[in-house]
Amino acid sequence: MAHSIRRGPGGDDRTVLLAAGLADLALSTIGSAVGGLRGLLGRSDTADLVREAEQDLRARGRLALDRCAPVPPAHLEVLAQHVKARRAADDGDV
């Protein structure tokens, strides 16, 4: 799942990222978020702030999911294992 998220979030991935970002935000900064919202009510650039907030929440969601997701094996390690297996197979054929 982590690979599909890094390539570019689609409709479903975008929803998951937003939900994870909202959950992470709620757990870490609920007190300061309430105070910040009071200050935003009187601003004229609210649409821009909402758009930026959505981007921030998606980024938070991506980070939160990456923290919880299992780490895939390193690419070079996988290649080394393939080479080792191939060499072992070649030595057995001789």
N, C-alpha and C positions, 0 to 999 in steps of 0.2 A: 504493500500500500504506500509506503514512503516514496517509492520510485515514481508512482503516478502523480503524487502530490508535487514533487520537485519539478516535474516536466511542465507543469502548468495546470492549475486547478480547473476542473470542469464543473458542471452544475452541481453534481453530488459532492465532489471533493470540496467545492467552495462552501457548501452548506456545512459540511463537517468542520472545515477550518474555522468558519465563523462561530459555530457552536463551541468548539474547543477554546477559541480565543475569548469568547464571552465567559465561559466557565473559569478560565485562568484569571481573567480580569476580575471577576467577582470574588474569587478566593483571595487574591493578593491585594486589591486596592479598593474595596467597597466603600470605605470611609471617605477617601479622597475623591472618589468618583462622584459621590453625592455633592460634595462641596464644589467640584468643578462644573457639574451640571447647572447649579444655581447661577454661576457666572456666565454660562453660555446662553442663557435665556434672552439676554438683552443684546446679543451680537447680531450684526447684519450679515455676516458671512457664514451663517449657519449651514447652508448647503455644502460649502467647501469643507467645513469642519466635519460634517457627517461623512463625506466622502473620504477624508483623511482618516477618520475614526474607523471606517470599514476596512481600509487598507491595514491600519495598525492591528485591528482585531484578527484579520486573516494571517498577518505575520505572527501574532501571538499564538494563534491556533496551530500554525505550522510548527513553531518552536515547542509548544506543549505536546503535540503528537509525536514529534521527533524525540522528545525526552522519554516518552512512554514506549515507543516502538523498539522492537529488537533491532540491534545493529547488524546489518548484513555483513558477510565476510568481506575482507579487503580484496579488491580486484586482483592485485598482484599475487596475493596469497592463493587465490583460486587458480590463476594461471600456473603458478609454481606447482600446485598439486596435480594439475593436468599433465604438465611436463614430467613430473615424477612418475605418474601412472603410465604414461606413454613409454618412458625409458624402461620401466619395470617390465612392461609387456614386450618391448623389443628385445630385452635381455633374455626373456623366457623363450623366445622364438628361435634363438641361435643355437 
